[in-house]
C-alpha cells in the first residue's frame, strides 16, 4: 500500500503532539471499492463512485509488532458485494484521513460470502 499526502501529514502531526484522530480500534477502518484508478498521493478517499464501503476494525486490531502495523476488518455476507479493486486505511467511517491506498484486484465478493481484509504498514529506515 502507498502512503497518501494526508497520511504523511497525519504522521508528522502526531510526532509533534498535535491533536489528531488516532488509527486505533475505536477509529480505524479498512475500506474497499470497485475503482481501478491509479494511486496518486493526493487522493483523500477511495476512487469508486458508489461501490465502496468502510468497515471498523475487528476486535484487538490494529496490532503493532515493532515497526509493522496490521489492520483487519471483516465484511459480512450482505456487505461490499462488488468487485474489490482498491482498498485503503482510514481513521473515520466517513471523511477523516486516508492513510494509505492500494489498487489491486482482490476478486468479486457476492452475497452469502464473508471476507476478511488484512492490511499492513511497515515503517523501515531507508
C-alpha positions in Angstrom: 0.0 0.0 0.0 1.2 3.5 -0.7 1.1 6.4 1.8 -1.0 9.4 0.9 -0.1 13.0 1.4 -2.8 13.3 4.1 -1.4 10.1 5.8 2.1 11.5 5.7 0.9 14.8 7.2 -1.1 13.0 9.9 2.1 11.1 11.0 4.1 14.3 11.2 1.4 16.0 13.2 1.4 13.1 15.7 5.2 13.3 16.1 5.0 16.9 17.3 2.0 16.2 19.5 -0.8 17.9 17.6 -4.3 16.7 18.4 -5.3 14.2 15.7 -7.7 11.2 15.5 -5.7 8.0 16.2 -5.8 4.9 14.0 -6.9 2.8 17.0 -9.6 0.2 17.4 -12.3 2.8 18.1 -11.4 4.9 14.9 -9.6 2.8 12.3 -11.4 1.4 9.2 -10.5 -0.5 6.1 -12.4 0.5 3.0 -12.9 -1.3 -0.3 -14.1 0.0 -3.6 -14.5 -1.1 -7.2 -12.4 1.6 -8.9 -9.1 0.7 -10.5 -8.0 4.3 -10.9 -4.2 4.5 -10.4 -2.9 5.6 -7.0 -2.0 9.2 -6.5 -0.6 10.5 -3.3 -3.0 13.5 -3.4 -6.1 11.2 -3.1 -8.1 11.5 0.1 -10.7 8.8 -0.4 -11.3 5.6 -2.4 -12.0 6.4 -6.0 -15.1 4.3 -6.5 -18.2 6.4 -7.3 -20.8 4.3 -5.4 -19.5 0.8 -4.8 -17.3 1.4 -1.7 -17.6 0.6 2.0 -15.5 1.2 5.1 -15.6 -1.4 7.9 -14.5 -0.9 11.5 -11.6 -3.0 12.9 -12.1 -6.5 14.2 -11.6 -6.9 17.9 -7.9 -6.5 19.0 -6.9 -4.6 15.8 -4.9 -2.7 14.8 -1.9 -4.6 16.1 1.7 -3.4 16.2 4.8 -5.5 16.3 8.0 -3.4 16.3 7.7 -1.5 13.0 4.7 -3.3 11.5 1.1 -2.2 11.9 -1.6 -4.8 11.0 -5.2 -3.9 10.4 -8.1 -6.3 9.9 -11.8 -5.9 9.1 -14.4 -8.5 8.3 -17.1 -7.8 5.7 -20.3 -9.7 6.3 -22.4 -11.6 3.8 -24.6 -8.6 2.8 -21.7 -6.1 2.7 -19.4 -4.9 -0.1 -20.8 -7.2 -2.7 -18.9 -6.0 -5.7 -15.5 -6.3 -7.4 -12.8 -5.3 -4.9 -10.3 -3.3 -7.0 -9.0 -0.9 -4.3 -8.6 -0.7 -0.6 -7.5 1.9 1.9 -6.9 2.6 5.6 -9.0 5.4 7.3 -9.4 6.9 10.8 -13.2 7.6 10.4 -16.2 5.9 9.0 -16.6 8.9 6.6 -14.2 11.7 5.6 -11.2 11.6 8.0 -7.7 10.7 6.9 -6.9 8.1 4.3 -3.5 6.9 5.5 -2.8 4.6 2.6 -4.4 3.2 -0.6 -3.7 0.2 -2.8 -5.1 -0.6 -6.3 -5.2 -4.4 -6.6 -7.9 -6.7 -7.9 -8.9 -9.0 -5.0 -11.9 -10.6 -6.7 -15.6 -10.1 -6.6 -17.5 -10.6 -3.3 -21.0 -11.9 -3.6 -24.0 -12.2 -1.3 -23.5 -15.0 1.2 -19.8 -14.7 1.5 -17.9 -13.2 4.4 -14.5 -11.8 3.5 -11.7 -10.7 5.9 -9.3 -8.0 4.7 -5.9 -7.6 6.3 -3.6 -4.7 5.5 -0.1 -4.0 6.8 2.0 -0.9 7.1 5.7 -1.4 7.6 7.9 1.5 8.6 11.6 1.0 7.5 14.7 3.0 7.6 15.9 3.8 4.0 
